[in-house]
Amino acid sequence: MFVGLFIVVAGFEASVLSPDTIRLVSGLDLDHAGALSLATAALSNLVSNVPAVLVLKPLVAASANPQHTWLIVAMASTLAGNFTLVGSVG
């Protein structure tokens, strides 16, 4: 199951995360810690925390302060990984 998550995430990145999509999602004010934490928590419980971080990688790289953004993503995905069974797999 864990390997399958990475295959799904790779397919998702290749088919959905185009530069236009990244630009659109970047407009959701994910530079705000609360919004980013909620988005990361939701995604972590949808696909598990490790694949969620991989999906968020292009958005973090495009942020104004990538180091700070990585810390928020790490915190939120780690805590959110304990909310549901799917989130706790990774």
C-alpha positions as CSV (number, residue, x, y, z in Angstrom):
1,M,0.0,0.0,0.0
2,F,2.8,2.4,0.9
3,V,4.6,1.9,-2.5
4,G,1.2,2.3,-4.2
5,L,0.8,5.8,-2.6
6,F,4.1,6.9,-4.2
7,I,3.0,5.6,-7.6
8,V,-0.3,7.5,-7.3
9,V,1.5,10.7,-6.2
10,A,4.0,10.5,-9.1
11,G,1.0,10.1,-11.5
12,F,-0.7,13.0,-9.8
13,E,2.4,15.2,-10.1
14,A,2.8,14.3,-13.8
15,S,-0.8,14.9,-14.8
16,V,-2.2,17.5,-12.4
17,L,0.6,19.7,-11.1
18,S,1.3,21.8,-14.1
19,P,2.8,25.3,-13.8
20,D,-0.6,26.7,-14.3
21,T,-2.0,24.6,-11.4
22,I,0.9,25.6,-9.2
23,R,0.3,29.3,-10.0
24,L,-3.5,28.9,-9.3
25,V,-2.9,27.1,-5.9
26,S,-0.2,29.7,-5.0
27,G,-3.0,32.3,-5.1
28,L,-4.7,30.6,-2.1
29,D,-2.5,32.5,0.3
30,L,-0.6,29.4,1.4
31,D,2.2,31.7,2.7
32,H,-0.1,32.2,5.7
33,A,0.8,29.5,8.3
34,G,-2.8,28.7,9.2
35,A,-3.9,28.2,5.6
36,L,-0.9,26.1,4.8
37,S,-1.3,24.0,7.9
38,L,-4.9,23.3,7.1
39,A,-4.2,22.4,3.5
40,T,-1.3,20.2,4.6
41,A,-3.4,18.4,7.2
42,A,-6.2,17.8,4.8
43,L,-3.9,16.5,2.1
44,S,-2.0,14.3,4.7
45,N,-5.2,12.6,5.7
46,L,-6.3,12.1,2.1
47,V,-3.1,10.5,0.7
48,S,-0.9,10.1,3.8
49,N,1.7,12.4,5.1
50,V,4.8,11.4,3.1
51,P,3.1,11.6,-0.3
52,A,1.4,14.8,0.8
53,V,4.8,16.4,1.4
54,L,5.9,15.2,-2.1
55,V,2.9,16.8,-3.7
56,L,3.5,20.1,-1.8
57,K,7.1,20.3,-2.9
58,P,6.6,22.5,-5.9
59,L,4.4,24.9,-3.9
60,V,7.0,25.1,-1.1
61,A,9.8,25.8,-3.6
62,A,7.8,28.7,-5.1
63,S,7.1,30.3,-1.7
64,A,8.6,33.5,-0.5
65,N,10.5,31.8,2.4
66,P,11.0,28.1,1.5
67,Q,12.7,27.2,4.8
68,H,9.9,28.6,6.9
69,T,7.3,27.0,4.6
70,W,9.1,23.6,4.9
71,L,9.0,23.8,8.7
72,I,5.2,24.5,8.6
73,V,4.6,21.6,6.2
74,A,6.7,19.3,8.3
75,M,4.9,20.2,11.5
76,A,1.4,20.0,10.0
77,S,2.0,16.7,8.1
78,T,3.5,15.1,11.2
79,L,0.6,16.1,13.4
80,A,-2.1,15.4,10.8
81,G,-0.7,12.0,10.1
82,N,-2.2,10.9,13.4
83,F,-5.8,12.0,12.7
84,T,-6.9,9.1,10.6
85,L,-5.8,5.6,9.6
86,V,-5.0,6.7,6.1
87,G,-2.9,9.6,7.4
88,S,-1.0,7.3,9.8
89,V,0.2,4.9,7.1
90,G,3.2,7.0,5.9
